[in-house]
């Protein structure tokens, strides 16, 4: 009879131990799956919205049947200046357009010179 009592105790203990092991495995699987799911949610949330294309903006000055593209004039004048004055800091850059002379003149930091000119 003592053997039967031991067998009953052992049989009763096995399912409880198996239940604990199964519960631990399930908890470990949930824990491992949780960061993956959170990472997938973050990735989905970070997708950039489709940006609309910005329109091309141009400013054209028409004088005496000639077209002058003012949109790029200031940029071209600044590039011209920086190509010859590489170390001077520019805080103010002003362009004056003179279509009758086919030229644009510019000042840098309030100062102008004879060579501060861009042909149109």
C-alpha positions in Angstrom: 0.0 0.0 0.0 2.8 2.3 0.6 3.8 2.0 -3.0 0.4 3.0 -4.2 0.4 6.1 -2.0 3.8 7.1 -3.4 2.6 6.5 -6.9 -0.4 8.7 -6.3 1.8 11.5 -4.9 4.2 11.3 -7.9 1.3 11.2 -10.3 -0.3 14.2 -8.7 3.0 16.1 -8.7 3.7 15.5 -12.4 0.8 17.4 -13.8 1.4 20.4 -11.5 5.1 20.5 -12.6 4.1 20.2 -16.2 1.6 23.0 -15.8 4.3 25.3 -14.3 6.7 24.5 -17.1 4.0 25.1 -19.7 3.0 28.4 -18.0 6.7 29.5 -17.9 7.1 28.7 -21.6 3.9 30.6 -22.5 5.1 33.7 -20.5 8.5 33.6 -22.1 6.9 33.5 -25.6 4.7 36.4 -24.7 7.6 38.4 -23.4 9.7 37.6 -26.5 6.8 38.5 -28.8 5.9 41.8 -27.0 9.1 43.8 -28.1 8.6 42.6 -31.7 5.0 43.7 -31.7 6.0 47.1 -30.2 8.8 47.5 -32.7 6.4 46.8 -35.6 3.9 49.3 -34.2 6.6 52.0 -34.0 7.9 51.3 -37.5 4.3 51.5 -38.8 3.8 54.8 -37.0 7.1 56.4 -38.3 6.2 56.0 -42.0 6.4 59.5 -43.4 3.3 61.0 -44.9 3.4 61.4 -48.7 4.7 64.9 -49.3 3.2 67.0 -52.0 5.6 68.3 -54.6 6.4 72.0 -54.2 5.6 74.1 -57.3 8.4 75.6 -59.3 8.3 79.4 -58.6 10.0 81.8 -61.1 10.1 85.5 -61.4 10.6 86.8 -64.9 11.2 90.5 -65.7 10.3 91.5 -69.2 11.7 94.7 -70.5 12.0 95.8 -74.2 11.2 92.3 -75.4 13.9 90.7 -73.2 13.3 88.2 -70.4 15.3 88.3 -67.2 15.0 85.4 -64.8 15.1 87.1 -61.4 14.5 83.8 -59.5 18.1 82.8 -60.0 19.7 86.1 -60.3 20.5 86.7 -56.6 21.8 83.1 -56.2 24.1 83.5 -59.3 25.4 86.9 -58.0 26.2 85.4 -54.6 28.0 82.5 -56.2 30.0 85.0 -58.3 30.9 87.0 -55.2 31.9 83.9 -53.2 34.1 82.6 -56.0 36.4 85.6 -55.6 35.9 86.4 -51.9 36.1 83.0 -50.1 36.8 84.1 -46.6 34.6 87.1 -46.1 31.4 86.6 -44.1 28.2 87.8 -45.8 25.5 89.2 -43.5 23.6 91.2 -46.1 23.5 90.8 -49.9 21.4 93.1 -52.0 21.0 92.9 -55.8 20.0 95.9 -58.0 18.7 95.0 -61.5 19.4 97.5 -64.3 17.8 96.0 -67.5 18.7 99.0 -69.6 22.4 98.1 -69.0 21.8 94.3 -69.2 23.4 94.0 -65.8 22.7 93.5 -62.1 24.8 95.1 -59.4 25.1 93.9 -55.9 26.3 95.1 -52.5 27.8 93.0 -49.8 27.3 94.0 -46.2 26.3 97.5 -47.4 29.4 98.0 -49.6 29.7 97.9 -53.4 32.5 97.8 -55.8 32.9 98.2 -59.6 33.4 94.5 -60.0 30.2 93.6 -58.1 28.3 93.1 -61.3 26.5 90.2 -63.1 25.7 90.4 -66.8 22.2 89.4 -67.6 
